[in-house]
Every structure is written in structure tokens, then in C-alpha cells.
Amino acid sequence: MQKYSFNIGIWAMAGIVIAMSQFGALDLYIQSVIMFIGINIILSASLNVVNGYMGEFSCGHAGFMCVGAYVSSVLSVLFFAQDKIFGAPLLPPELAPLGFPIIVIFSGLVAAVTGLIVAIPSFKTRGDYLAIITIAANYMVISAIENMDMVGGPRGFMGMKRVVNAMTDVADIPWMMIWVVLGTFMSIWMIRRFVSSTYGKGIMSICQDEVAAEIMSVNTNKMKMAAFMLSSGLAGVAGALFAHVLGYVNPQSFNIMKSTECLVMVYLGGMGSLGGSILSAIFFTVMLELLRFIIPAIDTGLHLANILPATYHLSQVWKWVLIPLTLILLMQFRPEGIMGNKELPDLFPRLKKFYKFK
Amino acid sequence: MDILIQNLLNALQWGSFYALIALGYTLVYGVLLLINFAHGDIFMVGAYIAFFVATFLLGLFDFAPWMVLALTVPLTMILTAGVGVTLERIAYRPLRRKGAHRLYVVITALMCGLILENGNLALLGASRKKFPELLDKVIYTWGNVSVTNLKIIVIFAAIAVFLLLEFIVTRTRIGMAMRGISYDKFAIPLMGIPIDSVIVFTFVLGSGMAGLAGLLFAMSYPVLEPYMGALIGWKAFIAAVVGGIGDIRGAFLGGFLLGFIEVGVVAVFPSTYRDLFAFSILLMILWIKPTGIFGVAKTTKI
């Protein structure tokens, strides 16, 4: 029993959050922040498989997220909602709660197949050139979707809210919160299983020295393919959840800026550390939301002190100056991140009693 | 036929911008083996510096516009080079001193670029700037082909810069020092070559070219916005990679190649397909030749 107490605690926490959002103890804003935390955890942990454990430099993560978001949006609107383009729903909307997880998993699979764009060149190229290929893949995905008039092109795509409403018609519970919690737990569980398996050992050996790993009979191509596909597939799952939480997707919301956010989370948390990814995703999301309130406060303070000219106001853009600045300072003083290559029990050995982390 | 020649000239102009920026990328990469991801944003800063210098000079005295242009070119190049050197000083050099992993330097460069973009947006606001006319437009026409004098200046500037860089890198002592650093970073200081000043000189050259490109770009397309450097920077970088990064001829050719691809795509397909086709073709090239056209395959020692 003691061995499982960590798991039980986590599930209990998730249950409490869902119950609180059910009985109105959390307002909608806090709920959405919690959901974005979950989505960001999936993103940072999945990027950590490639950037941390495998030691490659992929900076086009948002492209796969975009694939997942669009595939899931189109499918769910096609099957469960009345839409101007796709017409009447193909299936009765009562089936939406059953169909939604299948759609999310399917969009993850499609994103994983898209990950092949990056995985196949990665057999031959390494380092900088692979970074280019990932960036190019990101641009290609966005550009391709902008050219599809079927899904709205650059105007974006809506209608996912109707699917969520169809779910709440079946049973009045916070569906999206439940899906995000489940998706996050499943993704973390999958990544942890993956990196602690034989495959994971192979991936870490590629990070250390690829040639030596190849000589020691690690099938590097297979490993790279598995890592890239898992990473991009989970990014697709995150994108699917993101699209349904927001209810609106736009290709430009998955551009290089979004990829940079994922990179910031991975390097802030520490490469090759799942616990670090989770912590940094929580920290980063909360930080972003707090800055919404802090920046205007600083602004009024500075105006009261007559430091700033009256015509100039601090805008929310400063957020995007502060985030890169944090990362630059991090690279200067602690390049391995909050917990580089360590998990929680390395820092707190007593936790091993409650859970097997590695 | 006329349409072909017209598109060819457009592609040459478009490719000149890419080539100018790609040359800066290649110089820094060739010496330091560092992808200076902030280079596209240095180009953007160059365009803004050109804007401020030009408006300042126009407001100060009543110079003739061509006089202002003659003053703006060197001033912009010097100031932009200053920005590039500052970046090297505060961000890259401490990391190099510590002997940090290359990846950390690349991430720092990426973040510096974001800071330049968003800092610009936060300080100057989102209103777009209109670049003043510095050059009386002269249009030469042969049949249906029309060329402005600016287009000719841009193309010739790119070629002149390429020849100058080729000369500096292959024929001068400091160029020899640059090649030496890229060959072996540890033995070169032992030979009494001041490695830091050579690296600063590299950044001066690269950023100066970016400043020149920014000025010419602002003159050709006179609307400035903070994110103008991002996409062009990425694409120029990809052009440099396709040419084989670290090779000056490769960067020059890659830039023009990308220009030709983009203008060709726009001439045949709707213009929204430009990025898709450009990136797909470049991916194909990289699949076939993983280290670019002029690139040399590196062997790894075990």
C-alpha cells in the first residue's frame, strides 16, 4: 500500500480538482489555467523525449501540435456537431463522450505519422541540420493548413465548443477537465514507461555517443524513429486537447513562438528529467498568467513614481522580453535547468518509499 | 519572354537580400560553429537603425536625399555592427569562456533574437514605420521589362559584398586567422593570434552586412515592423544551409537559389503556396545532400 501512496495521492488530487470544478468552487478562469497547465505538461514532457533524452535539437514541436489540433477539430465537428461546411453530424451527438477519446488518440497517431517528416532525415543528419529540418517541418505544416480552404485557411476553424456542449448535454460534468487530466496522466505514464524501458536506454545511449551506440548493437534508426514519433504523437494529443479547450484554432497560433515556449519549458525544467518537465510546465504557465496582473501593477507603480513618461504604458509584450531573458540567464548560470538529468527522488531520497520513479 | 526576364530580375533582387543575410550567417558559423539565430533580428534592427538615422539626418539639415543616403549607409552599417558585437559580448562570450555545450549557445542566440523582436515591439509600439524616400526612382524600360535603379543597386551591392568577403577570407591575414579558428580553436591562441578580436571582427562583418541588407530592404519595401526579420532570417539561414553552411560561395548561391524558387512558385501558383514549396524543395535538397551543396561531410572520430 505504501508503495502506491504517491499514485493514490495524485489521483485524489485530480479528483478533488474535478469535483471542485463540478461544484463551482473554482471559477472558469482558474479552471482554464489548470487545463493549460495539463496541456503544457504534455508538451514539455514529450519534447523532453527528443531534446532531453535523445540529445537532438528539435525546435518545431508546435507543428505536430497543429496537426493534432486540426485533425481532432475537423473529426469531432464532422461527427458530432452541426456545421456550415460539414453539414449535419454523422453520428448522434449523444455518442460524443465516447467518440472524443478515440478522436484524440487518432489525431495523436496522425501527428506521429507526420513526425516521420523529421524522423526519416534524422537517420543521416544530426545537430544543426536537424534543427533546420524541424523548423522547416513546422513552417510546412502551418503553410499547408493555411492553404486548405476546407478548414478555414488562415481564418482559423471553430465549432469545437458545440462538441463540448454536446458532451455536457449527455451529463453535466466538466468534461474537458476530465479529458485533460486523463490525457496528461496517460502521456506522463507512457513517457515514463518508454524512457525506463530498453528503448529508453537505447535513446539515452544515442545521446551519449551515437557511433558507439550503433557499435553496441543499438538499432539507432529504429530508436530515433520511435522517439520522434512518440514525441510528435503526444504533441498531437496535446494539440487536440488544446483545440477543444479553446474552441478555436488558427494556424498562426502554432508558429515558432509556440515551439519556443515548449523549448523554454524543457530547458527550464532540465534535459532528461520528467519531474523537471512537469515542474517547469506548472511554473511557466502560472508565471505567464501572473504576469498578466503583475505588469499593469508595475506600470501604475512606475507612473505614480514618475519614472515613466505619461504617454508610455508597459504592455503585455514585455512578457515576451522577460521569458527569453530568464532563459538566457538560466543558460549563463545553470545551463542544466532546475533539475538536470535528475528525478525527484535523487533530490529527496525518502520519496522512494512511496513510489518507484526509475 | 518579357515576363520571364521580369521575374528573373525580381528573383535576383529577392535573392540578393537572402544572400546578404545568409553571408552573415555563414561567416559566424564558419568561424565559431555557432548558428547565430539572432541574425535575422539584427537585420530587422538594421532596418530600424537606418530608419532612425535617415529621419534624423533629414530633419537635421536640409541635405539632398542622395547626400543623406551616402551618410546613412556607413552609419547604419557601423551601428548595426555595434549591436552584433554587443550581443557577442554579453551573451555568447561568457558561454564560450565557460566552454559551455554548443546547444546552450544556440538557445541563447534564439532567445536574443526574441528579445530584440519583442523589445522593439514593446518600446516602439505596434504602429508600422514608413521609411522616407532617399532615392529618386528612375525606371528603365525595355519593351515590357521595367527595372528601377534601386533593383540594380541591390543586386550589385550583393555581388560586391560577396566579392569583398571572398577577398577578405581568402586573401588577407585576418581571413587566414578566421579560417584557422574554424579549423582548430585550441591551437590558434597558442600561435599568438588574438582569438577574441578575430571573432569580434567576424561579428562586425556579418552584422554590417545585415545592416546593409536592412537598409536596402527598407528602401525597397518601405514599411517596417518588428517581426520582419524573423521569417526572412529563418529562410536566409535555410538558404545558407542548403548552400553548405560555413562556405561563402554556398551561402551566396543558396540565397539566390531560394530567391529563384520563391519567385518561380509565386509566378506559377497562388502566392500563399510560397513557403510550402520553398521549404519542401529545401527539405528535398537536404535529404539528398545532408550537408548542403558545397558542404563537406564531417567524419566522426570514435
Boltz contact constraints between the chains, C-beta under 6 A:
constraints:
  - contact:
      token1: [A, 57]
      token2: [B, 103]
      max_distance: 6.0
  - contact:
      token1: [A, 121]
      token2: [B, 287]
      max_distance: 6.0
  - contact:
      token1: [A, 124]
      token2: [B, 290]
      max_distance: 6.0
  - contact:
      token1: [A, 125]
      token2: [B, 290]
      max_distance: 6.0
  - contact:
      token1: [A, 128]
      token2: [B, 35]
      max_distance: 6.0
  - contact:
      token1: [A, 132]
      token2: [B, 238]
      max_distance: 6.0
  - contact:
      token1: [A, 132]
      token2: [B, 241]
      max_distance: 6.0
  - contact:
      token1: [A, 136]
      token2: [B, 279]
      max_distance: 6.0
  - contact:
      token1: [A, 136]
      token2: [B, 283]
      max_distance: 6.0
  - contact:
      token1: [A, 139]
      token2: [B, 275]
      max_distance: 6.0
  - contact:
      token1: [A, 139]
      token2: [B, 279]
      max_distance: 6.0
  - contact:
      token1: [A, 140]
      token2: [B, 276]
      max_distance: 6.0
  - contact:
      token1: [A, 140]
      token2: [B, 279]
      max_distance: 6.0
  - contact:
      token1: [A, 143]
      token2: [B, 275]
      max_distance: 6.0
  - contact:
      token1: [A, 143]
      token2: [B, 276]
      max_distance: 6.0
  - contact:
      token1: [A, 144]
      token2: [B, 276]
      max_distance: 6.0
  - contact:
      token1: [A, 147]
      token2: [B, 272]
      max_distance: 6.0
  - contact:
      token1: [A, 211]
      token2: [B, 300]
      max_distance: 6.0
  - contact:
      token1: [A, 211]
      token2: [B, 302]
      max_distance: 6.0
  - contact:
      token1: [A, 315]
      token2: [B, 122]
      max_distance: 6.0
  - contact:
      token1: [A, 317]
      token2: [B, 118]
      max_distance: 6.0
  - contact:
      token1: [A, 317]
      token2: [B, 121]
      max_distance: 6.0
  - contact:
      token1: [A, 317]
      token2: [B, 122]
      max_distance: 6.0
  - contact:
      token1: [A, 318]
      token2: [B, 122]
      max_distance: 6.0
  - contact:
      token1: [A, 320]
      token2: [B, 118]
      max_distance: 6.0
  - contact:
      token1: [A, 321]
      token2: [B, 115]
      max_distance: 6.0
  - contact:
      token1: [A, 321]
      token2: [B, 118]
      max_distance: 6.0
  - contact:
      token1: [A, 321]
      token2: [B, 119]
      max_distance: 6.0
  - contact:
      token1: [A, 324]
      token2: [B, 111]
      max_distance: 6.0
  - contact:
      token1: [A, 324]
      token2: [B, 114]
      max_distance: 6.0
  - contact:
      token1: [A, 324]
      token2: [B, 115]
      max_distance: 6.0
  - contact:
      token1: [A, 327]
      token2: [B, 111]
      max_distance: 6.0
  - contact:
      token1: [A, 328]
      token2: [B, 108]
      max_distance: 6.0
  - contact:
      token1: [A, 328]
      token2: [B, 111]
      max_distance: 6.0
  - contact:
      token1: [A, 331]
      token2: [B, 104]
      max_distance: 6.0
  - contact:
      token1: [A, 331]
      token2: [B, 107]
      max_distance: 6.0
  - contact:
      token1: [A, 331]
      token2: [B, 108]
      max_distance: 6.0
  - contact:
      token1: [A, 332]
      token2: [B, 94]
      max_distance: 6.0
  - contact:
      token1: [A, 335]
      token2: [B, 100]
      max_distance: 6.0
  - contact:
      token1: [A, 335]
      token2: [B, 104]
      max_distance: 6.0
